[in-house]
Amino acid sequence: MSILPSHLKYAETHEWVYIDEEGNAIVGITDFAQESLGELMSVTFPALGGYAQAGDDVMSLESVKSASDIFSPISGEIIAFNEALEDEPELINDEPYDSGWLFKIEPHDVTELEELLSDADYQKLIDG
């Protein structure tokens, strides 16, 4: 069973998101997703300052198994990405909910979070 922090919202495409104290959305992939991908080898980062619609693919992760697109769970301007992943992509495997976060978005409409899954609903999704 995957670890699912209850304060996060989840996309059906296996990304998580929460709003930080500055009002920005922090995005990463779930423990289930990183386990499915296997050992991560490289990260292709999103363009800073670019606008992403909810559901847009904004970056990719490459593992020993495959490459995978990462989608934005909410709409907004991409304002930062996790530079530590450039040298240590394995942080995503080791700490998918902490130091393995992927990017930050300045949200266009935080009510989009209401359309995402709770931890319980995401668990049902991955249990199939």
VMD Tcl script that draws the C-alpha trace (Angstrom):
set ca {
  {0.00 0.00 0.00}
  {1.34 3.41 -0.96}
  {1.86 6.25 1.46}
  {-0.82 8.93 1.00}
  {-0.59 12.13 3.06}
  {-4.13 13.32 3.76}
  {-3.36 17.07 3.38}
  {-2.62 16.63 -0.34}
  {-4.99 16.58 -3.32}
  {-4.36 13.99 -6.02}
  {-4.79 13.90 -9.80}
  {-5.86 10.74 -11.62}
  {-2.54 11.05 -13.50}
  {-0.67 10.44 -10.19}
  {0.46 13.95 -9.30}
  {-0.14 15.51 -5.88}
  {-0.57 19.18 -5.00}
  {-1.00 21.44 -2.01}
  {-1.04 25.20 -1.46}
  {1.90 26.47 0.61}
  {1.90 29.35 3.10}
  {2.67 31.83 0.28}
  {-0.35 30.70 -1.73}
  {1.66 28.77 -4.34}
  {0.88 25.24 -5.44}
  {3.63 22.67 -4.82}
  {3.43 19.68 -7.19}
  {5.04 16.25 -7.11}
  {4.29 12.65 -8.00}
  {2.83 10.07 -5.68}
  {4.67 7.23 -4.01}
  {2.66 4.87 -6.22}
  {3.89 6.70 -9.36}
  {7.54 6.70 -8.36}
  {7.35 2.98 -7.50}
  {5.78 2.29 -10.90}
  {8.49 4.24 -12.72}
  {11.39 2.66 -10.89}
  {14.77 4.32 -10.32}
  {14.70 7.82 -11.81}
  {17.67 8.82 -13.96}
  {16.83 12.31 -15.25}
  {14.30 15.12 -15.15}
  {13.23 17.46 -17.96}
  {12.07 20.61 -16.21}
  {9.14 22.87 -17.15}
  {9.77 26.33 -18.60}
  {9.73 28.99 -15.89}
  {7.16 31.69 -16.49}
  {5.12 29.46 -18.74}
  {1.39 29.06 -18.22}
  {-0.01 25.59 -17.69}
  {-3.65 24.60 -17.91}
  {-4.81 21.84 -15.58}
  {-4.07 18.60 -17.41}
  {-1.23 19.99 -19.58}
  {1.94 17.95 -19.69}
  {4.65 20.25 -18.38}
  {7.71 18.09 -17.79}
  {8.99 14.53 -18.00}
  {10.81 12.02 -15.86}
  {13.06 9.32 -17.23}
  {13.66 6.12 -15.31}
  {15.48 2.89 -16.02}
  {12.09 1.50 -17.15}
  {10.58 4.33 -19.22}
  {9.95 8.03 -19.70}
  {6.80 9.54 -18.26}
  {5.06 12.86 -18.83}
  {4.07 14.84 -15.76}
  {0.85 16.85 -15.89}
  {-0.14 20.01 -14.08}
  {-2.95 19.28 -11.62}
  {-4.08 22.94 -11.63}
  {-3.79 25.97 -13.91}
  {-1.30 28.75 -13.35}
  {2.14 30.17 -14.01}
  {5.12 27.91 -13.37}
  {7.31 29.92 -11.01}
  {9.92 27.41 -9.79}
  {11.20 23.89 -10.14}
  {13.20 21.71 -7.79}
  {16.78 22.35 -8.91}
  {18.12 19.67 -6.55}
  {16.61 17.06 -8.89}
  {19.08 18.04 -11.60}
  {21.89 16.28 -9.73}
  {19.76 13.96 -7.61}
  {16.66 12.73 -9.47}
  {16.54 9.83 -7.01}
  {15.13 12.26 -4.42}
  {11.79 11.62 -6.14}
  {12.15 7.91 -5.33}
  {13.44 8.50 -1.80}
  {11.13 11.32 -0.67}
  {8.26 11.81 -3.17}
  {6.30 14.02 -0.73}
  {9.19 16.09 0.65}
  {12.50 16.94 -1.03}
  {11.35 15.14 -4.20}
  {8.75 17.79 -5.11}
  {8.82 18.78 -8.81}
  {7.61 22.33 -9.46}
  {5.64 25.30 -8.09}
  {2.74 27.06 -9.73}
  {1.17 30.41 -8.94}
  {-2.44 29.20 -9.17}
  {-4.90 30.84 -11.52}
  {-7.94 29.47 -9.64}
  {-7.47 27.52 -6.38}
  {-11.04 26.21 -6.62}
  {-9.64 23.76 -9.21}
  {-8.32 21.82 -6.20}
  {-11.91 20.82 -5.44}
  {-11.95 18.79 -8.68}
  {-9.00 16.65 -7.53}
  {-9.10 13.47 -5.46}
  {-8.80 13.11 -1.69}
  {-6.30 10.59 -0.33}
  {-9.12 8.04 0.15}
  {-10.41 8.50 -3.40}
  {-6.89 8.25 -4.84}
  {-6.35 5.04 -2.85}
  {-9.48 3.59 -4.46}
  {-8.14 4.60 -7.89}
  {-4.79 2.83 -7.44}
  {-6.38 -0.21 -5.80}
  {-8.36 -0.54 -9.03}
}
mol new
graphics top color blue
foreach p $ca { graphics top sphere $p radius 0.5 }
foreach p [lrange $ca 0 end-1] q [lrange $ca 1 end] { graphics top cylinder $p $q radius 0.2 }
display resetview
